[in-house]
Amino acid sequence: MNRSETAMSFFQNAPSLERLVYTSTVPEPLGTVDLFNILNQARQKNAIHGITGHLLYADGKFTQCIEGPPAAVERLWQSLLKDPRHAMFQVLERGPTDARRFAEWSMAFSSYRYLNAFNMPGFFPLDANGQSEKSVLMQK
Ligand SMILES: Cc1cc2nc3c(=O)[nH]c(=O)nc-3n(C[C@H](O)[C@H](O)[C@H](O)COP(=O)(O)O)c2cc1C
């Protein structure tokens, strides 16, 4: 392979899709309005940047899956780390992927039914095990 073929092969094989799943803890309990605002802002920005995913809020903890072009995932990750609404981050999974798990959601959301007072679209209520039909898809 000559130099330009090597470069071409690098770009063809470069991952175009990345997934990051993390957990974080909230310093203070969040209410319906706080969560509604986070989701609204997230969905608007994610639609622009090609990010899809899922956010779970239960027991004072977030678990979020973000998937999209690697540069967009990294940009969002840096914003998330600086956001004072949550802390104590733990990355559960990060790496290239072939397919999105939440292709149809700019950010699906699972939480307790009572936290959906605004009837948000893309809301999935938690069952007795603290999971929803969508939140289970975040697990490997
Ligand atoms: C739990 C949680 C999840 C969030 N998810 C997203 C998201 O999916 N997309 C997004 O753009 N912002 C999300 N945000 C907001 C970002 O942390 C950040 O405030 C926003 O992207 C604006 O960042 P900037 O000021 O660096 O542009 C989330 C915030 C929290 C607390």
PDBQT file of the ligand as one rigid body, heavy atoms in Angstrom, charges set to zero:
ROOT
HETATM    1  C1  LIG A 201     -28.078  14.046  33.412  1.00  0.00    +0.000 C 
HETATM    2  C2  LIG A 201     -27.819  15.011  32.306  1.00  0.00    +0.000 A 
HETATM    3  C3  LIG A 201     -27.922  14.577  30.992  1.00  0.00    +0.000 A 
HETATM    4  C4  LIG A 201     -27.700  15.458  29.942  1.00  0.00    +0.000 A 
HETATM    5  N1  LIG A 201     -27.785  15.012  28.668  1.00  0.00    +0.000 NA
HETATM    6  C5  LIG A 201     -27.507  15.829  27.649  1.00  0.00    +0.000 A 
HETATM    7  C6  LIG A 201     -27.576  15.369  26.310  1.00  0.00    +0.000 A 
HETATM    8  O1  LIG A 201     -27.905  14.226  26.013  1.00  0.00    +0.000 OA
HETATM    9  N2  LIG A 201     -27.294  16.279  25.336  1.00  0.00    +0.000 N 
HETATM   10  C7  LIG A 201     -26.941  17.567  25.607  1.00  0.00    +0.000 A 
HETATM   11  O2  LIG A 201     -26.672  18.321  24.672  1.00  0.00    +0.000 OA
HETATM   12  N3  LIG A 201     -26.893  18.028  26.861  1.00  0.00    +0.000 NA
HETATM   13  C8  LIG A 201     -27.160  17.196  27.888  1.00  0.00    +0.000 A 
HETATM   14  N4  LIG A 201     -27.093  17.661  29.172  1.00  0.00    +0.000 N 
HETATM   15  C9  LIG A 201     -26.722  19.058  29.392  1.00  0.00    +0.000 C 
HETATM   16  C10 LIG A 201     -25.209  19.218  29.278  1.00  0.00    +0.000 C 
HETATM   17  O3  LIG A 201     -24.591  18.761  30.479  1.00  0.00    +0.000 OA
HETATM   18  C11 LIG A 201     -24.835  20.709  29.060  1.00  0.00    +0.000 C 
HETATM   19  O4  LIG A 201     -25.414  21.499  30.064  1.00  0.00    +0.000 OA
HETATM   20  C12 LIG A 201     -25.352  21.204  27.716  1.00  0.00    +0.000 C 
HETATM   21  O5  LIG A 201     -24.955  20.314  26.710  1.00  0.00    +0.000 OA
HETATM   22  C13 LIG A 201     -24.801  22.601  27.406  1.00  0.00    +0.000 C 
HETATM   23  O6  LIG A 201     -23.414  22.500  27.417  1.00  0.00    +0.000 OA
HETATM   24  P1  LIG A 201     -22.456  23.667  26.903  1.00  0.00    +0.000 P 
HETATM   25  O7  LIG A 201     -22.764  24.857  27.768  1.00  0.00    +0.000 OA
HETATM   26  O8  LIG A 201     -21.064  23.106  27.115  1.00  0.00    +0.000 OA
HETATM   27  O9  LIG A 201     -22.799  23.867  25.460  1.00  0.00    +0.000 OA
HETATM   28  C14 LIG A 201     -27.349  16.806  30.232  1.00  0.00    +0.000 A 
HETATM   29  C15 LIG A 201     -27.260  17.231  31.559  1.00  0.00    +0.000 A 
HETATM   30  C16 LIG A 201     -27.497  16.351  32.599  1.00  0.00    +0.000 A 
HETATM   31  C17 LIG A 201     -27.402  16.817  34.015  1.00  0.00    +0.000 C 
ENDROOT
TORSDOF 0
